[in-house]
């Protein structure tokens, strides 16, 4: 059986698949070439860059293609037309457990960077500037962290933030979660109003519109911080910059963007935004776990 890997995969996992007897092909395809490529493989492994859409699936079906399985190496499956694929008999899987701690740690790292001006000070000191008086920060201890969505990543982050003395409030589409001692809020608006730091951990909206725009930012505390390590487009980037310019928000952190690679010049050069290039799950440990989880999925669904 042939496995196509379009966006990269842990080397050890690819070697394991080869050892087991699968043919592994590592090749990225542009959107207009992807459908044809999928006709000749039994499974495709994607990350964020490759998007498997209905037109690609239609091409597979029209040509009696071999594709039986699409795997997203990561948490969300926003870049795959899941329902349509499964209606056509193609299974879709992801690896939700493997990168939770990595994403949570990056989120916490951004929070510390914002609170203590670590990124800004690093840049100015390399320019020969000694702006000690400009960098009076805040402590995370005693602050409230508001989590929008309470899945695996949020729970990992909540545990780490609690250890630093933060209070946790959350909201989730499924309601209050049994066994969690954190404060539950039925409405996202209540989390926004209570939190000093707000972190998003939800999928993209079905209509593709921002979940946090000018109206939601206005509900937040003056001087609060907003973090999005989840999905590009969840935050209205222009409204965010406006809030930072006005002083409504003290800072923001983004690992994901409406358009990637980042093209918004205003976001790119804003000195109150901590930026990383979509690296939430990019740790050696997470990539290894993702890779082996992919191997297990393939062995289970497409046994030799």
KEKE-3310 file (N, C-alpha, C; in steps of 0.2 Angstrom, whole numbers, plus 5000, padded with zeros to 4 digits):
npx = (5004:5002:5008:5005:5014:5012:5016:5027:5034:5038:5054:5057:5045:5041:5051:5047:5035:5039:5047:5038:5032:5025:5024:5031:5029:5036:5030:5025:5010:5003:4987:4980:4985:4984:4972:4974:4985:4981:4973:4981:4986:4984:4983:4984:4994:4993:4997:4996:4997:4993:4977:4963:4950:4933:4933:4945:4942:4931:4938:4946:4935:4929:4939:4940:4949:4962:4962:4959:4960:4962:4974:4976:4990:4990:4980:4967:4955:4952:4956:4952:4939:4929:4916:4911:4921:4920:4907:4909:4916:4929:4940:4943:4955:4964:4977:4974:4979:4993:5001:4997:5003:5014:5008:5002:5013:5019:5009:5009:5023:5022:5013:5021:5031:5024:5020:5032:5039:5049:5051:5052:5062:5073:5074:5077:5088:5098:5099:5107:5101:5096:5083:5077:5068:5057:5051:5042:5034:5021:5015:5011:5006:4991:4984:4970:4966:4958:4950:4944:4936:4938:4947:4959:4972:4969:4966:4979:4986:4979:4982:4996:4996:4989:4998:5007:5000:4989:4972:4959:4946:4933:4925:4915:4909:4902:4897:4898:4912:4913:4922:4932:4939:4939:4933:4917:4910:4895:4894:4904:4906:4907:4918:4927:4926:4930:4944:4961:4971:4967:4964:4963:4956:4949:4940:4940:4927:4912:4908:4919:4922:4929:4930:4933:4931:4930:4919:4919:4932:4930:4923:4933:4944:4952:4968:4971:4977:4978:4978:4981:4983:4978:4969:4971:4962:4953:4954:4950:4961:4964:4955:4961:4974:4970:4965:4976:4984:4976:4977:4968:4970:4984:4993:4997:4997:5001:5001:4996:4988:4977:4981:4993:5010:5013:5006:5001:5006:5004:5001:5013:5023:5020:5024:5018:5014:5017:5025:5025:5029:5017:5020:5015:5014:5027:5038:5052:5048:5034:5032:5037:5028:5016:5020:5021:5008:5001:5007:5001:4987:4987:4991:4980:4969:4972:4978:4992)
npy = (4994:5011:5026:5043:5057:5073:5085:5084:5073:5064:5057:5044:5038:5037:5028:5017:5014:5010:4999:4991:4987:4996:5007:5023:5039:5055:5070:5086:5093:5105:5113:5112:5100:5090:5082:5073:5066:5060:5050:5039:5034:5025:5031:5047:5058:5073:5090:5106:5114:5107:5106:5096:5095:5095:5095:5088:5076:5072:5071:5059:5050:5050:5045:5032:5031:5025:5030:5029:5034:5048:5057:5069:5076:5081:5092:5099:5097:5106:5109:5099:5092:5084:5078:5077:5068:5057:5053:5049:5037:5038:5037:5048:5054:5061:5067:5070:5069:5070:5082:5090:5095:5102:5112:5119:5122:5132:5142:5146:5150:5162:5169:5172:5179:5191:5196:5200:5207:5200:5197:5210:5217:5209:5212:5226:5227:5221:5231:5239:5246:5251:5249:5249:5255:5255:5243:5238:5224:5212:5200:5183:5176:5176:5182:5180:5167:5165:5153:5149:5136:5120:5108:5095:5103:5115:5110:5105:5117:5124:5117:5119:5133:5135:5130:5140:5149:5155:5159:5150:5152:5146:5142:5131:5122:5111:5112:5113:5104:5088:5084:5094:5107:5120:5137:5138:5146:5150:5157:5164:5178:5181:5175:5183:5195:5193:5189:5191:5186:5180:5165:5156:5141:5133:5127:5134:5145:5140:5148:5154:5167:5179:5174:5182:5198:5216:5219:5209:5211:5223:5219:5214:5216:5231:5233:5220:5203:5195:5179:5168:5153:5144:5143:5151:5166:5166:5177:5194:5203:5216:5223:5219:5225:5238:5239:5237:5248:5258:5256:5248:5234:5226:5218:5205:5188:5178:5163:5158:5163:5174:5173:5163:5160:5174:5189:5201:5217:5226:5218:5211:5220:5225:5231:5226:5213:5197:5185:5169:5157:5148:5136:5128:5114:5110:5102:5091:5080:5080:5079:5066:5059:5061:5056:5042:5039:5041:5030:5020:5022:5020:5006:5001:5004:5001:4988:4977)
npz = (5000:4996:5004:5005:5010:5013:5019:5027:5040:5055:5054:5060:5061:5047:5043:5051:5045:5032:5035:5040:5028:5020:5006:5006:5001:5000:4996:4991:4985:4974:4975:4963:4958:4967:4968:4957:4961:4973:4968:4966:4978:4994:5006:5013:5022:5030:5036:5041:5029:5017:5009:5009:4999:4993:4979:4976:4982:4974:4962:4964:4966:4953:4945:4950:4961:4973:4986:5003:5015:5025:5034:5047:5053:5068:5078:5074:5060:5051:5038:5030:5021:5029:5032:5018:5013:5020:5017:5004:5007:5012:5025:5039:5049:5064:5075:5090:5103:5103:5102:5112:5125:5120:5113:5123:5131:5122:5122:5135:5136:5127:5135:5146:5139:5135:5147:5153:5144:5136:5123:5117:5124:5120:5107:5107:5115:5107:5098:5105:5115:5131:5139:5152:5161:5154:5154:5164:5170:5173:5185:5182:5192:5203:5193:5181:5170:5155:5146:5131:5125:5130:5128:5126:5125:5132:5145:5148:5148:5158:5169:5170:5171:5183:5192:5192:5200:5194:5192:5185:5172:5162:5146:5136:5122:5125:5137:5155:5162:5169:5184:5183:5192:5189:5187:5178:5164:5156:5145:5132:5133:5147:5151:5144:5150:5163:5163:5164:5155:5140:5131:5116:5111:5101:5086:5069:5065:5057:5046:5043:5048:5060:5077:5088:5088:5086:5094:5104:5109:5115:5126:5135:5149:5152:5147:5146:5140:5124:5117:5103:5098:5091:5078:5063:5058:5068:5076:5073:5064:5061:5070:5082:5081:5082:5095:5102:5098:5104:5117:5124:5124:5132:5126:5114:5107:5094:5085:5074:5058:5048:5035:5029:5024:5036:5031:5034:5036:5046:5058:5058:5061:5073:5089:5101:5099:5101:5091:5082:5070:5067:5076:5085:5088:5086:5092:5096:5103:5102:5088:5087:5094:5086:5074:5077:5081:5070:5062:5070:5067:5053:5052:5059:5051:5038:5036:5032)
capx = (5000:5006:5006:5008:5016:5013:5018:5032:5032:5044:5058:5057:5038:5041:5055:5043:5030:5043:5049:5032:5030:5021:5027:5030:5031:5035:5030:5020:5007:4999:4980:4977:4988:4983:4967:4977:4990:4977:4970:4986:4988:4979:4982:4988:4996:4994:4998:4992:4998:4989:4970:4960:4944:4928:4935:4950:4939:4928:4943:4947:4929:4928:4944:4941:4955:4963:4962:4954:4961:4966:4976:4979:4995:4989:4973:4961:4954:4948:4959:4949:4931:4928:4910:4911:4926:4917:4901:4912:4919:4936:4940:4947:4958:4969:4981:4973:4983:5001:5004:4993:5008:5018:5004:5001:5019:5020:5005:5012:5029:5019:5010:5027:5035:5020:5020:5039:5043:5055:5053:5053:5068:5078:5075:5080:5095:5102:5100:5111:5097:5095:5076:5075:5062:5051:5049:5039:5029:5016:5016:5006:5003:4986:4980:4965:4967:4951:4950:4939:4937:4942:4949:4966:4977:4967:4967:4986:4988:4976:4986:5003:4995:4987:5005:5010:4996:4984:4965:4956:4939:4933:4919:4916:4903:4898:4895:4902:4915:4914:4929:4936:4938:4940:4926:4914:4906:4891:4895:4911:4907:4908:4926:4931:4925:4934:4950:4967:4974:4962:4968:4958:4957:4943:4941:4938:4920:4910:4907:4925:4922:4932:4926:4934:4932:4930:4914:4922:4938:4927:4921:4938:4947:4957:4975:4971:4981:4974:4982:4978:4988:4973:4967:4971:4956:4948:4954:4950:4968:4964:4952:4966:4979:4967:4964:4983:4985:4972:4979:4963:4974:4991:4998:4994:5002:4999:5005:4992:4986:4972:4984:5000:5014:5010:5007:4998:5012:5002:5003:5020:5028:5017:5028:5014:5012:5022:5024:5028:5026:5013:5025:5012:5016:5034:5044:5054:5044:5027:5032:5038:5022:5012:5022:5019:5001:4999:5008:4995:4981:4988:4991:4973:4964:4975:4983:4994)
capy = (5000:5017:5031:5049:5062:5080:5091:5082:5068:5062:5052:5037:5035:5035:5022:5012:5012:5007:4993:4986:4985:5001:5012:5029:5044:5061:5075:5091:5095:5111:5112:5109:5094:5086:5077:5067:5062:5056:5044:5033:5032:5022:5035:5053:5061:5080:5094:5112:5117:5104:5106:5091:5098:5091:5094:5083:5069:5071:5068:5052:5046:5050:5040:5026:5031:5020:5033:5026:5036:5055:5058:5075:5075:5087:5092:5100:5094:5111:5109:5093:5092:5078:5075:5075:5063:5051:5051:5045:5031:5039:5038:5054:5053:5065:5064:5075:5068:5070:5088:5095:5098:5106:5119:5122:5126:5138:5147:5148:5154:5168:5173:5175:5184:5197:5199:5202:5210:5196:5198:5217:5218:5205:5215:5232:5226:5219:5237:5243:5250:5249:5252:5245:5258:5254:5236:5235:5220:5210:5193:5179:5174:5180:5184:5175:5165:5163:5148:5148:5129:5116:5102:5093:5108:5119:5107:5105:5124:5126:5114:5123:5140:5134:5129:5147:5153:5158:5157:5148:5152:5143:5140:5126:5121:5105:5114:5112:5097:5085:5083:5100:5112:5127:5140:5137:5151:5147:5162:5167:5185:5181:5174:5189:5200:5191:5186:5195:5183:5176:5161:5153:5134:5131:5126:5139:5145:5136:5153:5157:5173:5179:5173:5188:5205:5223:5219:5205:5214:5228:5216:5212:5220:5236:5231:5212:5201:5190:5174:5164:5148:5138:5143:5158:5169:5167:5184:5200:5205:5223:5225:5217:5230:5244:5238:5237:5255:5262:5254:5244:5228:5227:5214:5199:5183:5174:5158:5157:5170:5173:5171:5160:5164:5180:5194:5207:5221:5229:5213:5209:5225:5228:5229:5223:5207:5191:5181:5163:5155:5141:5131:5125:5107:5109:5100:5084:5075:5080:5076:5059:5056:5062:5051:5035:5039:5040:5023:5016:5023:5016:4999:4999:5005:4999:4982:4974)
capz = (5000:4996:5009:5003:5015:5009:5023:5032:5045:5059:5051:5063:5059:5040:5043:5053:5040:5027:5038:5040:5021:5016:5002:5008:4996:5003:4991:4992:4978:4974:4975:4957:4956:4973:4966:4953:4965:4978:4965:4966:4985:4998:5011:5013:5028:5029:5042:5040:5022:5012:5011:5005:4998:4990:4972:4976:4983:4967:4956:4966:4965:4946:4942:4954:4964:4978:4992:5008:5022:5026:5041:5048:5059:5072:5082:5070:5053:5047:5031:5026:5020:5033:5030:5011:5012:5024:5013:4999:5009:5014:5032:5041:5056:5066:5081:5095:5109:5103:5103:5117:5129:5116:5111:5130:5133:5118:5124:5142:5134:5125:5141:5150:5135:5135:5154:5155:5139:5135:5116:5115:5127:5117:5101:5108:5118:5101:5095:5109:5119:5138:5141:5158:5164:5149:5154:5170:5168:5177:5187:5181:5199:5205:5187:5179:5163:5152:5141:5126:5123:5136:5126:5129:5126:5137:5151:5149:5149:5164:5175:5171:5174:5190:5196:5193:5204:5191:5193:5178:5170:5155:5143:5131:5118:5127:5144:5161:5161:5175:5186:5183:5198:5187:5186:5172:5162:5151:5139:5131:5135:5154:5151:5141:5155:5169:5162:5162:5149:5136:5126:5112:5109:5097:5079:5065:5064:5050:5041:5042:5051:5066:5083:5092:5084:5089:5099:5109:5112:5119:5132:5139:5153:5150:5149:5146:5134:5120:5114:5098:5096:5089:5071:5059:5057:5074:5078:5068:5065:5061:5077:5087:5081:5084:5102:5105:5097:5108:5124:5127:5126:5133:5122:5111:5105:5088:5082:5068:5055:5043:5029:5031:5029:5038:5026:5036:5038:5053:5063:5057:5064:5079:5094:5106:5097:5101:5085:5080:5063:5067:5078:5091:5089:5083:5096:5094:5107:5099:5081:5087:5096:5081:5069:5079:5081:5062:5061:5073:5063:5047:5054:5061:5046:5032:5038:5026)
cpx = (5004:5003:5009:5009:5017:5017:5024:5029:5038:5047:5057:5050:5038:5046:5051:5038:5034:5045:5044:5029:5026:5026:5026:5033:5030:5036:5024:5017:5003:4992:4977:4980:4987:4978:4970:4981:4987:4974:4975:4989:4983:4978:4986:4988:4997:4995:4993:4992:4994:4982:4967:4952:4939:4930:4941:4947:4935:4932:4945:4942:4928:4933:4945:4947:4956:4962:4956:4955:4965:4967:4979:4984:4994:4982:4967:4961:4950:4950:4957:4942:4929:4922:4909:4915:4923:4911:4903:4916:4926:4936:4945:4949:4963:4972:4980:4977:4990:5004:5001:4998:5012:5015:5003:5007:5020:5016:5007:5018:5027:5017:5016:5031:5031:5021:5026:5043:5049:5057:5055:5060:5074:5079:5079:5087:5100:5103:5105:5107:5096:5089:5073:5069:5056:5048:5047:5033:5024:5017:5010:5002:4997:4981:4975:4966:4960:4953:4944:4940:4941:4943:4956:4971:4975:4968:4974:4988:4985:4980:4993:5002:4993:4993:5008:5006:4991:4977:4962:4949:4939:4926:4920:4909:4899:4896:4900:4905:4916:4921:4934:4934:4938:4933:4923:4910:4902:4892:4902:4912:4909:4916:4930:4931:4929:4941:4955:4971:4968:4966:4962:4960:4951:4944:4939:4930:4918:4909:4914:4927:4926:4927:4927:4936:4932:4925:4916:4928:4935:4925:4926:4940:4951:4964:4976:4975:4977:4979:4979:4983:4984:4972:4968:4964:4951:4948:4954:4957:4968:4961:4957:4972:4976:4966:4971:4985:4982:4974:4973:4966:4981:4996:4994:4999:4998:5004:5002:4989:4981:4975:4991:5004:5011:5012:5004:5004:5010:5004:5010:5025:5025:5021:5025:5012:5018:5020:5028:5025:5023:5017:5022:5014:5023:5039:5046:5050:5037:5027:5033:5032:5016:5013:5020:5012:4998:5001:5003:4989:4981:4987:4984:4968:4966:4980:4985:4993)
cpy = (5006:5023:5038:5054:5068:5085:5089:5077:5066:5056:5045:5034:5033:5029:5016:5009:5008:5000:4988:4984:4990:5005:5019:5034:5051:5066:5080:5092:5101:5109:5109:5103:5088:5080:5071:5063:5058:5050:5038:5031:5029:5027:5041:5056:5069:5084:5100:5115:5114:5104:5101:5093:5093:5090:5089:5076:5067:5068:5061:5048:5045:5045:5034:5025:5026:5023:5031:5030:5043:5056:5065:5075:5081:5087:5093:5097:5100:5111:5103:5093:5085:5075:5073:5069:5056:5048:5047:5039:5032:5041:5044:5053:5059:5063:5069:5075:5070:5076:5093:5098:5103:5113:5122:5126:5132:5143:5150:5153:5161:5172:5176:5180:5191:5200:5202:5206:5207:5197:5205:5219:5215:5209:5222:5232:5224:5225:5242:5248:5247:5252:5249:5248:5257:5247:5234:5231:5218:5203:5189:5176:5179:5183:5178:5174:5162:5159:5148:5141:5126:5109:5100:5098:5113:5116:5106:5112:5126:5123:5117:5130:5140:5134:5135:5152:5157:5155:5155:5148:5149:5143:5135:5124:5115:5106:5113:5104:5094:5083:5088:5105:5119:5130:5140:5143:5149:5151:5164:5174:5185:5179:5180:5194:5199:5190:5192:5193:5179:5172:5156:5146:5131:5131:5133:5139:5143:5141:5156:5164:5173:5178:5179:5194:5211:5222:5215:5208:5220:5226:5215:5218:5225:5233:5223:5210:5195:5185:5169:5159:5142:5138:5150:5160:5169:5174:5189:5203:5213:5226:5224:5223:5237:5244:5239:5245:5259:5261:5250:5237:5230:5224:5208:5195:5179:5169:5156:5163:5168:5171:5169:5158:5171:5185:5201:5211:5224:5224:5211:5213:5228:5226:5226:5216:5202:5186:5175:5161:5148:5135:5127:5118:5105:5108:5093:5079:5075:5077:5068:5055:5056:5056:5044:5034:5038:5033:5019:5016:5019:5009:4996:4999:5001:4993:4979:4966)
cpz = (5000:5000:5006:5009:5012:5013:5028:5037:5049:5055:5053:5061:5052:5039:5046:5048:5034:5029:5039:5033:5017:5012:5004:5003:4999:4997:4992:4985:4979:4973:4969:4954:4961:4971:4962:4957:4970:4975:4965:4972:4989:5004:5010:5020:5027:5036:5040:5032:5017:5014:5006:5005:4994:4982:4971:4977:4977:4962:4958:4964:4957:4943:4946:4957:4970:4985:4997:5014:5021:5033:5042:5054:5063:5075:5078:5063:5049:5040:5027:5026:5023:5031:5023:5010:5015:5020:5007:5001:5011:5021:5033:5048:5058:5072:5087:5101:5109:5104:5108:5122:5126:5115:5118:5132:5129:5121:5131:5141:5132:5130:5145:5146:5135:5142:5156:5150:5136:5127:5114:5118:5123:5110:5102:5111:5112:5097:5099:5114:5126:5141:5147:5161:5160:5150:5161:5169:5173:5179:5184:5187:5201:5199:5185:5171:5161:5146:5137:5123:5128:5134:5129:5130:5131:5144:5153:5151:5156:5170:5176:5173:5181:5194:5197:5197:5200:5192:5186:5178:5163:5153:5138:5128:5121:5134:5149:5161:5168:5177:5186:5188:5196:5186:5179:5170:5156:5145:5138:5133:5142:5155:5149:5147:5161:5169:5161:5156:5146:5131:5122:5110:5106:5090:5076:5065:5057:5045:5040:5045:5058:5072:5088:5088:5088:5095:5105:5113:5117:5126:5137:5143:5150:5152:5149:5140:5131:5116:5109:5096:5092:5081:5069:5058:5063:5077:5073:5069:5065:5068:5082:5087:5083:5092:5105:5104:5102:5116:5127:5129:5127:5129:5119:5108:5099:5086:5075:5065:5050:5037:5031:5024:5030:5033:5028:5039:5045:5059:5063:5061:5070:5085:5101:5105:5097:5096:5085:5074:5064:5069:5084:5093:5087:5088:5094:5097:5104:5092:5082:5089:5090:5076:5071:5080:5074:5060:5064:5069:5056:5048:5056:5055:5039:5033:5032:5026)
residu = (UNK:UNK:UNK:UNK:UNK:UNK:UNK:UNK:UNK:UNK:UNK:UNK:UNK:UNK:UNK:UNK:UNK:UNK:UNK:UNK:UNK:UNK:UNK:UNK:UNK:UNK:UNK:UNK:UNK:UNK:UNK:UNK:UNK:UNK:UNK:UNK:UNK:UNK:UNK:UNK:UNK:UNK:UNK:UNK:UNK:UNK:UNK:UNK:UNK:UNK:UNK:UNK:UNK:UNK:UNK:UNK:UNK:UNK:UNK:UNK:UNK:UNK:UNK:UNK:UNK:UNK:UNK:UNK:UNK:UNK:UNK:UNK:UNK:UNK:UNK:UNK:UNK:UNK:UNK:UNK:UNK:UNK:UNK:UNK:UNK:UNK:UNK:UNK:UNK:UNK:UNK:UNK:UNK:UNK:UNK:UNK:UNK:UNK:UNK:UNK:UNK:UNK:UNK:UNK:UNK:UNK:UNK:UNK:UNK:UNK:UNK:UNK:UNK:UNK:UNK:UNK:UNK:UNK:UNK:UNK:UNK:UNK:UNK:UNK:UNK:UNK:UNK:UNK:UNK:UNK:UNK:UNK:UNK:UNK:UNK:UNK:UNK:UNK:UNK:UNK:UNK:UNK:UNK:UNK:UNK:UNK:UNK:UNK:UNK:UNK:UNK:UNK:UNK:UNK:UNK:UNK:UNK:UNK:UNK:UNK:UNK:UNK:UNK:UNK:UNK:UNK:UNK:UNK:UNK:UNK:UNK:UNK:UNK:UNK:UNK:UNK:UNK:UNK:UNK:UNK:UNK:UNK:UNK:UNK:UNK:UNK:UNK:UNK:UNK:UNK:UNK:UNK:UNK:UNK:UNK:UNK:UNK:UNK:UNK:UNK:UNK:UNK:UNK:UNK:UNK:UNK:UNK:UNK:UNK:UNK:UNK:UNK:UNK:UNK:UNK:UNK:UNK:UNK:UNK:UNK:UNK:UNK:UNK:UNK:UNK:UNK:UNK:UNK:UNK:UNK:UNK:UNK:UNK:UNK:UNK:UNK:UNK:UNK:UNK:UNK:UNK:UNK:UNK:UNK:UNK:UNK:UNK:UNK:UNK:UNK:UNK:UNK:UNK:UNK:UNK:UNK:UNK:UNK:UNK:UNK:UNK:UNK:UNK:UNK:UNK:UNK:UNK:UNK:UNK:UNK:UNK:UNK:UNK:UNK:UNK:UNK:UNK:UNK:UNK:UNK:UNK:UNK:UNK:UNK:UNK:UNK:UNK:UNK:UNK:UNK:UNK:UNK:UNK:UNK:UNK:UNK:UNK:UNK:UNK:UNK:UNK:UNK:UNK:UNK)
# end
